Amino acid sequence: MKRWPQINIVSALSVILPKALNLDSDRLTLQAIDTSDAQFHTDIYSDVKLMYYINDQIDLAKILDNFKILIDEINQLNPRYISYVIKHKSDKLGVFGIKLLGSDELEIGMIIKNEFQLQGWSKMIKQAFIRYAFEVLKIKHIIAYCKHDNGAANHVNKTLGFKLEEQFIHKSKNHLMNKWVLTYIATNFLLGTLI
């Protein structure tokens, strides 16, 4: 049985997000970004193909500003959001973001580099993180947003038991977006088979 690192619950209103997390074994990990990941972060967020599903405009100054904001947040005593580098052995597969929305709710997002797409990584990473979020962090709701025409992301969310809660036009990006929600109560009995 998978042994998770212990996470302290500070209060009813805050959860401590780990700086590193082994998802499957020591070979597949989430490692909080640090200053040495600046080029990797820039490469991902300036990739036109990847950004089609995130943001139609690529602005290098904004990418660098956002990286600084992420580093500053990670260095807080109790960060509300963390961006992780997804690592498999020596490869950096992409980035995974977690944003705490309340004491029992969080939002997740992921970008897998082009050369690692369509290999099952997204599903594997989300499955492992869902189990961790429900069992260790005691999260009750996980939210994932994705562009309506992102077939791969929508398929993974649906396969993992997320329910399509809402479709809306993103105000600043003018994209049709899907809001997917996974609730612990609805998926508790599925965890053994999903993961």
ChimeraX attribute file (.defattr): number of C-alpha atoms within 10 A of each C-alpha:
attribute: neighborCount
match mode: 1-to-1
recipient: residues
	/A:1	3
	/A:2	10
	/A:3	7
	/A:4	13
	/A:5	12
	/A:6	9
	/A:7	12
	/A:8	13
	/A:9	15
	/A:10	10
	/A:11	9
	/A:12	9
	/A:13	11
	/A:14	17
	/A:15	21
	/A:16	17
	/A:17	22
	/A:18	18
	/A:19	15
	/A:20	14
	/A:21	20
	/A:22	18
	/A:23	22
	/A:24	15
	/A:25	11
	/A:26	11
	/A:27	12
	/A:28	21
	/A:29	20
	/A:30	24
	/A:31	19
	/A:32	22
	/A:33	23
	/A:34	18
	/A:35	11
	/A:36	8
	/A:37	14
	/A:38	15
	/A:39	11
	/A:40	15
	/A:41	21
	/A:42	15
	/A:43	14
	/A:44	19
	/A:45	21
	/A:46	17
	/A:47	13
	/A:48	15
	/A:49	13
	/A:50	16
	/A:51	15
	/A:52	13
	/A:53	17
	/A:54	17
	/A:55	17
	/A:56	14
	/A:57	11
	/A:58	15
	/A:59	12
	/A:60	13
	/A:61	9
	/A:62	11
	/A:63	18
	/A:64	16
	/A:65	11
	/A:66	14
	/A:67	20
	/A:68	15
	/A:69	12
	/A:70	20
	/A:71	17
	/A:72	12
	/A:73	16
	/A:74	22
	/A:75	13
	/A:76	9
	/A:77	8
	/A:78	14
	/A:79	19
	/A:80	18
	/A:81	19
	/A:82	23
	/A:83	25
	/A:84	24
	/A:85	25
	/A:86	26
	/A:87	19
	/A:88	17
	/A:89	12
	/A:90	8
	/A:91	12
	/A:92	17
	/A:93	21
	/A:94	23
	/A:95	22
	/A:96	22
	/A:97	17
	/A:98	19
	/A:99	18
	/A:100	21
	/A:101	16
	/A:102	15
	/A:103	17
	/A:104	19
	/A:105	19
	/A:106	20
	/A:107	18
	/A:108	19
	/A:109	16
	/A:110	21
	/A:111	21
	/A:112	18
	/A:113	16
	/A:114	13
	/A:115	8
	/A:116	14
	/A:117	14
	/A:118	11
	/A:119	9
	/A:120	10
	/A:121	17
	/A:122	21
	/A:123	20
	/A:124	18
	/A:125	18
	/A:126	20
	/A:127	20
	/A:128	17
	/A:129	19
	/A:130	24
	/A:131	21
	/A:132	19
	/A:133	20
	/A:134	20
	/A:135	15
	/A:136	15
	/A:137	21
	/A:138	16
	/A:139	21
	/A:140	18
	/A:141	22
	/A:142	23
	/A:143	22
	/A:144	21
	/A:145	20
	/A:146	22
	/A:147	21
	/A:148	17
	/A:149	13
	/A:150	14
	/A:151	10
	/A:152	13
	/A:153	21
	/A:154	20
	/A:155	12
	/A:156	17
	/A:157	23
	/A:158	14
	/A:159	12
	/A:160	19
	/A:161	17
	/A:162	22
	/A:163	17
	/A:164	17
	/A:165	11
	/A:166	11
	/A:167	15
	/A:168	13
	/A:169	13
	/A:170	12
	/A:171	8
	/A:172	7
	/A:173	12
	/A:174	11
	/A:175	18
	/A:176	14
	/A:177	19
	/A:178	21
	/A:179	18
	/A:180	21
	/A:181	22
	/A:182	22
	/A:183	17
	/A:184	21
	/A:185	10
	/A:186	13
	/A:187	17
	/A:188	12
	/A:189	10
	/A:190	12
	/A:191	17
	/A:192	9
	/A:193	6
	/A:194	16
	/A:195	14
